[in-house]
């Protein structure tokens, strides 16, 4: 998004809409900020990348000249080439246009899920590319370089079969080369396509060119006939394609009769357009020089054979003499077809008599290649086991296309890289399902259809089997099958039809493996997450890192495991289910438990090491951690907070899995290790999920200290999401449990946190009392207690209007943080000091301090409480009369609060946004904000924001409905008096202005 808009501000809203076009998650804005911060830090590890990505209040900007970005460079060169042509400089135009076209190395933004902006940008850029290719081809034809123009134009018409300008240029190029028959074939092809798909005839340019060619190409007609009009459809028959250049037919020989041994093509072939286009284009690129050999690999059931046969059928028009097929049975050693046997079968398919097939292997290879040189052929070598198995079967002359399928990744210098076939896209998967069950059933239940193919892992074989199951059960709805496959139930039992099953397809890849590799494969099913690293696999299997890496590479070569990069691997969902079934049958419960224990040991140790960089004293709360294999931890390398971000989903899953698997100590310890990271990044839902399981794990072991600890940290997330009752309940339990504990530090921590919950609940007197009591005990639990007590006490004092006392608490907090070089507490203390300064009326100083706090957040990546800082910054801007800036900050604060689930901050942002809108004279919108704040604050039981929302509404009604204003002021005054906050004086004054009787209410 930044690269296609260099120099322009890309807003957070734009980024969220692009990343989640179907609807953003609650944490969308926070996630975007994290992604951008990580990207910026990555850039800044290079000298040239510093300052390239700039954060602004509403988004980000890429500070880079457009001519340094390939797509803009392409556009500049294309325009310059066209201008050179206009002023009569064709050589310069050739140079510029050739350079522009050469910049395209494949589809723009390939492999990236595209939202609305990038989709439009890629479509526009692709159109510009096509225009550039056509203009370049035109200039090449004018310069007599048809040898360069023809391959380029053929690629265009393969990818864009209805693009008439490219067909006109291709016809012209073939005609000028003297290939009149080829030009007429091109015309017949586009005419047929246009009629079948659009119901139109070719344009006048193409018809005119056709008339010229046919006059030259066909024998002259009698004088009284006319050839000026195109022939009727089907009148022209394409002559047999000539043998490729450099491979003349033997003198006096004739072309052998055509043979076709391809299996019947599947009737439900859908999708795969990108792969087909790529293979066809590569064939066209090399076919005049060398045989085209394509290796198609992929996991079992991915549709390799269907694709190869479909492609062979498409190529058979250009290679009409022979279409051959042989199954090399490469899945297992027992039935594998040896090259010598395969040669006999293939030669017999070419109608070579058995008595002519030599006994000697080398003579057999020579005869095979000689026979192929006489024909234009397509050969499908299905289920190859290795490159050694297929090398003797490959031709040497450019008259043949060979399509090889394999479940293994075949590598050899003579055959080039393979094309790995991925699973289908969601839309392709639904289209394939519709072939089996009927389009009407899919259209009637689109959501159920999408769920069925998702449960099939978008694997073609699985989708076909699921479709066959539904096709034979007309009384079933798609939702019935989706329901049976949902809820954690294995999907594999539902993916079978007769002897054809997905499990059997996987077994054909699994069974030939050595037992050592099979054991690794089985144990991978125990891994609770989705992304595997070699050290984690080594911990799970008891291997060294090198051995684990080698085993994973072997499984990748067999397409049983997917490699995401050199350090991360992934299992397809159905393969994972197959692993789990194998492991439960083949490995004992004790072996499975031992493997999981080693994995949890390893993960906990790594997580703790990263957590220590955020929270140096974290190990003090996790007594006697299990001993992990430290050589595996070291092999993983130095991990940073970015590692926690990347692995967050898996780590959360591991906490849950440890509890459910009976590894209770690991569960609560890992949850505690992750807490600070989740808290400062605003992942409060993750804290709730992990610590609920961790609390249950602690209760299962009867560890009272762990139970108190989990209650405390669970309360922290409830507080931030506005569930004050839940937070108070858990903290009260923590204090009660720890009352007899000798761990005075944790007991003090729980009591200090009670102050925060009392503040959120509106019980400010209790909040201050608990805070002061904890402060008096400060010396009893040492230096580390300061950051627990001071900020919460200071916030409560601020709300009560006791600003000097509050400022003292926050300054002490800042002093502690600086002494201990703790960035998190420094930025937190600065935020609170800025908030107090703002309420004391020192607006310029408050802005400087708040901006410093935000700058430190940008530098460290800590996003904790950013929404509150933004909201305070908006209040400050409003005080200076900068209402547009104030509105922007309040809106950002609101978005951040929604993204992080901090509902009390969202309520505060709504109230302040309402005040700013009212200052702008937008009373109607202001009322909507206060009403929204009132609803939210009431729902989460946050009395302070309830009162402020009522006050905001009362200010509006004072000018339109004094009675309604009085009612709102009375309700606000009751809340403010109960809390003891300074706002009660303003409410009393406003009520006095409305009437003398108002003060009787609430006394």
Secondary structure, DSSP 8 states (H G I E B T S, - for coil): --GGGTTSEEEHHHHHHHHTTT---TTHHHHHHHHHHHHHHHHHTSGGGTTSEEEETTEEEE---GGGSHHHHHHHHHHHHHHHHHTT-HHHHHHHHHHHHHT--SSTTTTS---HHHHHHHHHHHHHHHHHHHHHHHHHHHTT-HHHHHHHHHHHHHH-TT-HHHHHHHHHHHHHHT-HHHHHHHHHHHHHHHHHHT-----HHHHHHHHHHHHHHS----TT----S---TT-S--------TT----TT------EE------TT----HHHHHHHHHHHHHHTTTS-EEEEEE-STTS-HHHHHHHHHHHHTTTS-SEEEEEE--TT-STT---HHHHHHHHHHHTT--GGGS-SSHHHHHHHHHHHHHTS-EEEEEES---HHHHHTT--SSTTEEEEEEESS----TTT--EEE-----HHHHHHHHHHHH-HHHHHHTHHHHHHHHHHTTT-HHHHHHHHHHHHT-TT--HHHHHHHH-TT--SGGGSEETTEEHHHHHHHHHTTS-HHHHHHHHHHTT--SS-B-HHHHHHHHT--HHHHHHHHHHHHHTTSSEEEETTEEE--HHHHHHHHHHHHHHS-HHHHHHHHHHHHHHHHHHHHHHHHHH-TTGGGGS-S-----HHHHHHT----HHHHHHHHHHHHHHHHHHHHTT-HHHHHHHHHHHHHHHHHHT-HHHHHHHHHHHHHHHHHHT-HHHHHHHHHHHHHHHHHTT-HHHHHHHHHHHHHHGGG-S-HHHHHHHHHHHHHHHHHHT-HHHHHHHHHHHHHTGGGS-GGGHHHHHHHHHHHHHHTT-HHHHHHHHHHHHHHHHHTT-HHHHHHHHHHHHHHHHHTT-HHHHHHHHHHHHHHHHHH---TTHHHHHHHHHHHHHHTT-HHHHHHHHHHHHHHHHHHT-HHHHHHHHHHHHHHHHHTT-HHHHHHHHHHHHHHHHHTT-HHHHHHHHHHHHHHHTTT-HHHHHHHHHHHHHHHHHHT-THHHHHHHHHHHH-GGGGGTT-
